[in-house]
C-alpha cells in the first residue's frame, strides 16, 4: 500500500496485539483504527513500515489484511461538562449509551461520544472582550451536577486577548463561547478539551503536603494518615476488604470529587459498585454520591489492554478537575490486574521477562502513574490535589511479590490488610504492625493545630501498646496468659480496648461509620488515660482482675457507639468515672493494707 494513504494492513494477530505493515506515517503512541470494525488501538512499537499495536477491544474475528487507519493523534480523552456522574469503559465510552446501541453484550467497534455532545448546558460567561487570558484561565461556569460547579478553562498552550464573547445562555460542549487573538491568528474556544492520556496536564507549582485527606476512619486518620495529594497502597488477599475500604473512603473522605477505576476486577464486584454507588447518599449534600463521582468500569472479562487505558483515562480526568481547584480522590482497584495485563502483552511481544514474568518496565509504569498525584498550584492560581489510593491483590497474600514491592517504592502510605482480622470481622482490616505512613512529619503541624501539641507523642504511645501486645501474644501462645505478671496482663487488656474500641469501626452504625477528628483524638486520649491510671493501680499492688471487673474497659470500648459525634461531653464523664474508680479502689486497698478484699 502507498505510504501516503494513511492506511496500512494487518500482517499478524496475537490476542490484543496486532502487527501492521504498509504505513510509514504512524507515530509512537498514536491512536489508530484497526480492521473493518474500526477497533481502537495504540501504536506501541515502530520499525520502518512495521508497527505493533495494542488493541483496546476484543480482536476476535479480526483477519489478516484488514485495514489499519491512522488518526494522527495520540490516545486521548474528551474533557468537559458531562463527565461527573457517568460510567465509562476503559477508553471513555459511556456504558449506558453502549447498552442502548448494542444491548448488554457490547459490540466491537461501537462508538458513543463522551461527554454527550448534544446536551445543552446553562453557561455563565466570566470574561469580556479585551481581557488577557492564559492557559488555565477560567472563562465560564456551568452547573455540572447539583453538587459541582464546572469551571470552563482555557486549554494549555493558548493565550491572548479576548476578541469575541458569547452571551450567557445554553450551549453544547462543542459550541464556540469565546474567541481569542493569539497573535498568530484567531482561536475559537468551546467547553470541550482533548488531552492525551499518557501525558500529565501542566501545573504551576507542586506544593508540599501539609494537610491530611480526612477519611473519618480512626485507624487511618490517627495512625496512618494520607496527605491530600499523597499516594497510598492497600494490599490484601481475597476477602480482606480492599474494595469495601475504598468504598468507605469514597463516601466519607473530604475530597470534592471521586474517580473510581474498577480495573480488571471480577464482574460481580464491578456490578455491585455500579449498583451501590448511585444509591449511596452523599453526607455533604444529602444527594446521590454520583453527583461528584466518575466510575470507570473494566471487568476481568473485558480486553486486557483496556485495563492499562482505564488507569490513564481515570488519572487524566482527575487532573482535569484538579485544574479547576478541586481535591480529587482516585481509587484504583486493582493495580495488580493492570500489571497482569502488562505481563500478558509483554509475553505476546516476546519481551525478556523480569521477576515472576512481569516486564522489566513494570516499576517505571507504576512510577509514572503514582507520580501524577500531588497537591499543586494550578495555572489559574487555584490550588487542587489528586490523592491516589491503589489496591494491590498479591497472590496468596504474599507482600513480597513484585507488584506490592514496587508499589511500596512509589507510595508513602501502606495500609496492609490482614486476612485474620478480616475473617474475625475486624474492619477496616488494616494491620497496625505492618502498616505505615511517611506523611506524619509533614502533617504534624495540622494535627497539632486541630488537637494539641502532644499528638505525635500520644500516637506513638498507642502504637507502642499495640506492638507490646503483639510481642506478648507470642508468649501467650506458647505458655498461656496466666504466667504473665499483672503489668503485662494489663497491657493485653488495654490493647484489646484499643483494638475493639478504637481501630475497629462499624460502617452500619450512625455514630461509627464516620468519626470527626476531634472525637477520634479524644477517644485516643481517654484510652491512654485509662492505661495510665490502671497502670498506676497495678503498681500499687491492685490485681488486674479487680480492675477489669469494674466494667470501665467495656464502657471505654463502647463509647464509639454510646457517645454521639456532635456531643462529646460523655467522654468527660468517662474521665470522671475513671478518676472516681481510681480514688475509690486506692482508698479501699490502702485501708486493707493491700489485701485482696472485694
QUICOR-V105048 format. One record per pair of residues at least 4 apart in sequence whose C-alpha atoms are under 7 Angstrom apart, sorted by the first residue. I is the first residue (numbers start at 0). J is the second residue. Records with the same first field share a line. If there is no record, write none. Layout:
# QUICOR-V105048
I: J, J
This chain:
# QUICOR-V105048
0: 7, 21
2: 21, 22, 23, 24
5: 22, 24, 68, 69
6: 22, 66, 67, 68, 69
7: 19, 20, 21, 22, 66, 67, 68
8: 19, 20, 21, 64, 65, 66, 67
9: 17, 18, 19, 20, 63, 64, 65, 66, 67
10: 18, 19, 20, 63, 64
11: 17, 18, 19, 63
12: 16, 17, 18
13: 17, 347
14: 58
15: 53, 54, 57, 58, 304
16: 51, 52, 53, 54
17: 51, 52, 53
18: 50, 51, 52
19: 49, 50, 51
20: 48, 49, 50
21: 48, 49
22: 48
23: 47, 48
25: 29, 69
27: 42, 43, 44, 45
28: 41, 42, 43, 73
29: 41, 42, 71, 72, 73, 74
30: 40, 41, 42, 70, 72, 73, 74
31: 39, 40, 41, 67, 68, 69, 70
32: 37, 38, 39, 40, 67, 68, 69
33: 37, 38, 39, 40, 66, 67, 68
34: 38, 61, 65, 66, 67
35: 65, 66
36: 107, 108
37: 108
38: 54, 56, 107, 108
39: 54, 55, 56
40: 52, 53, 54, 55
41: 52, 53, 54, 74
42: 50, 51, 52, 53
43: 51, 52, 53
44: 50, 51
45: 49, 50, 51
46: 50
53: 304
54: 304
55: 302, 304, 305
56: 107, 302
57: 107, 302
73: 195
74: 195, 196
75: 193, 194, 195, 196
76: 91, 193, 194, 195, 196, 312
77: 113, 114, 191, 192, 193, 194
78: 191, 192, 193
79: 114, 172, 190, 191, 192
80: 114, 143, 149
81: 114, 115, 143
82: 114, 293
83: 290, 291, 292, 293
84: 289, 290, 291, 292, 293
85: 93, 293, 294
86: 93, 94, 293, 294, 295, 296
87: 91, 92, 93, 94, 294, 295, 296
88: 92, 93, 94, 295, 296, 297
89: 295, 296, 297, 305, 306, 308, 309, 312
90: 305, 308, 309, 312
91: 113
92: 111, 112, 113
93: 97, 111, 113
94: 98
95: 99
96: 100, 111
97: 101, 105, 111
98: 102, 103, 105
101: 105, 106
112: 116
116: 171, 172, 173
117: 171
118: 171
119: 169, 170, 171
120: 141, 169, 170, 171
121: 141, 168, 169, 170
122: 139, 140, 141, 167, 168, 169, 170
123: 139, 140, 141, 167, 168
124: 138, 139, 140, 166, 167
125: 138, 139
126: 130, 138
127: 161, 164
128: 161, 162, 163, 164
129: 160, 161, 162
130: 160, 161
131: 159, 160, 161
132: 136, 158, 159, 160
133: 153, 157, 158, 159
134: 153, 154, 155, 156, 157, 158, 378
135: 152, 153, 154, 155, 378, 379
136: 152, 153, 379
137: 150, 151, 152, 153
138: 151, 152, 153
139: 150, 151
140: 148, 149, 150, 151
141: 148, 149, 150
142: 147, 148, 149
143: 147, 148, 149
144: 290
145: 290
146: 290, 291
147: 291
150: 323
151: 190
153: 157
154: 192
158: 181
159: 179, 180, 181, 182
160: 179, 180, 181
161: 178, 179, 180
162: 178, 179, 180
163: 177, 178
164: 176, 177, 178
165: 176, 177
170: 174
172: 189, 190, 191
173: 189, 190, 191
174: 189
175: 187, 188, 189
176: 188, 189
177: 187, 188
178: 185, 186, 187, 188
179: 185, 186, 187
180: 184, 185, 186
181: 185, 186
196: 311, 312, 315
197: 311
199: 371
200: 318
202: 375, 376, 377, 378
203: 376, 377, 378
204: 375, 376
205: 373, 374, 375, 376
206: 374, 375, 376
207: 374
208: 226, 227, 228, 374, 441
209: 226, 441, 442, 445
210: 226, 227, 442, 445
211: 224, 225, 226, 227, 442
212: 225, 226, 227, 252, 253
213: 220, 252, 253
214: 220, 248, 251, 252, 253
215: 220, 251, 252, 513, 514, 515
216: 220, 513, 514
217: 221, 501, 502, 519
218: 222, 223, 502
219: 223, 224
220: 224
222: 458
223: 435, 436
224: 436, 438
225: 229, 231, 412, 438
226: 438
227: 374, 384, 386
228: 372, 373, 374, 384, 385, 386
229: 372, 373, 386, 387
230: 369, 372, 386, 387, 388, 410, 411, 412
231: 387, 388, 389, 410, 411, 412, 413
232: 388, 389, 390, 391, 410, 412, 413, 414
233: 241, 389, 390, 391, 413, 414, 415, 416
234: 390, 391, 392, 393, 403, 414, 415, 416
235: 239, 241, 391, 392, 393, 396, 415, 416, 417
236: 392, 393, 394, 395, 396
239: 416, 417, 418, 421, 428
240: 244, 421, 428
241: 245, 390
242: 246
243: 247
244: 248, 427
245: 249, 330
246: 250
247: 251
248: 252
249: 257
250: 281
251: 513
254: 326, 327, 328
255: 291, 325, 326, 327
256: 291, 292, 326, 327, 328
257: 291, 292, 293, 327, 328, 329
258: 292, 293, 294, 313, 317, 328, 329, 330
259: 293, 294, 295, 329, 330, 331
260: 294, 295, 296, 309, 310, 313, 330, 331, 332
261: 269, 295, 296, 297, 298, 331, 332, 333
262: 296, 297, 298, 306, 309, 331, 332, 333, 336, 337
263: 297, 298, 299, 306, 333, 336, 337
264: 268, 269, 298, 299, 333
265: 269, 298, 299
266: 270, 298, 299
267: 271
268: 272
269: 273, 296, 298
270: 274
271: 275
272: 276
275: 279
276: 288, 289
277: 287, 288, 289
278: 287
279: 287, 288
280: 285, 286, 287, 288
281: 285, 286, 287, 288
288: 292
295: 309
297: 301, 306
303: 340
304: 308, 340
305: 309
306: 310, 337, 340
307: 311, 337
308: 312
309: 313
310: 314
311: 315
312: 316
313: 317
314: 318
315: 319
316: 320
317: 321, 327, 385
318: 322
320: 324, 325
321: 325, 326, 327, 383, 384, 385
322: 377, 383
324: 381, 382, 383
325: 383, 384
326: 383, 384, 385
327: 384, 385, 386
328: 385, 386, 387
329: 385, 386, 387, 388
330: 387, 388, 389
331: 388, 389, 390
332: 389, 390
333: 389, 390, 391, 392
334: 338, 389, 390, 391
335: 339, 391, 392, 402
336: 340
337: 341
338: 342
339: 343
340: 344
341: 345
342: 346, 356, 357, 358
343: 347
344: 348
345: 349, 350, 358
346: 350
352: 356, 357, 358, 359
353: 357, 358, 359
354: 401
357: 361
360: 364
361: 365
362: 366, 405
363: 367
364: 368
365: 369, 406
366: 370, 409
367: 371
369: 387, 409
372: 385, 386, 387
373: 384, 385, 386
374: 383, 384, 385
375: 382, 383, 384
376: 380, 381, 382, 383
377: 381, 382
391: 403
393: 397, 398, 400, 403
398: 403, 404
399: 403, 404
400: 404
401: 405
402: 406
403: 407
404: 408
405: 409
406: 410
411: 436, 437
412: 435, 436, 437
413: 434, 435, 436
414: 429, 434, 435
415: 429, 430, 433, 434
416: 428, 429, 430
417: 421, 428, 429, 430
418: 422
419: 423
420: 424, 425, 428
421: 425, 426, 428
425: 503
426: 503, 504
427: 503, 504
430: 434
432: 466
438: 442
439: 443
442: 446
443: 447
444: 448
445: 449
446: 450, 454
447: 451, 452, 454
450: 454, 517, 520
453: 457
454: 458
455: 459
456: 460
457: 461
458: 462
459: 463
460: 464
461: 465
462: 466
463: 467
464: 468, 490, 494
465: 469, 494
466: 470
467: 471
468: 472, 490, 491, 494
469: 473
471: 475
472: 476
473: 477
474: 478
475: 479, 480
483: 487, 488
484: 488
485: 489, 537, 542, 543
486: 490, 534, 537
487: 491
488: 492
489: 493, 543
490: 494
491: 495
492: 496
493: 497, 530
494: 498
495: 499
496: 500, 552, 556
497: 501, 502
498: 502, 503
499: 503, 556
500: 555, 556, 557, 559
504: 511, 512
505: 511, 512
506: 511, 512
507: 512
508: 512
510: 559, 560, 563, 564
511: 559, 560
514: 518, 519, 564
515: 519
516: 520
517: 521
518: 522, 564, 567
519: 523
520: 524
521: 525
522: 526
523: 527
524: 528
525: 529, 574
526: 530
527: 531
528: 532
529: 533, 577
530: 534
531: 535
532: 536, 581
533: 537
534: 538
535: 539
536: 540, 541
537: 541, 542, 543
540: 593
542: 546
543: 547
544: 548
545: 549
547: 552
550: 554
551: 555
552: 556
553: 557
554: 558
557: 561
558: 562
562: 566, 567, 569
563: 567
568: 572
569: 573
570: 574
571: 575
572: 576
573: 577
574: 578
575: 579
576: 580
577: 581
578: 582
579: 583
580: 584
581: 585
582: 586
583: 587
584: 588
585: 589
586: 590
587: 591
588: 592, 593, 594
589: 593
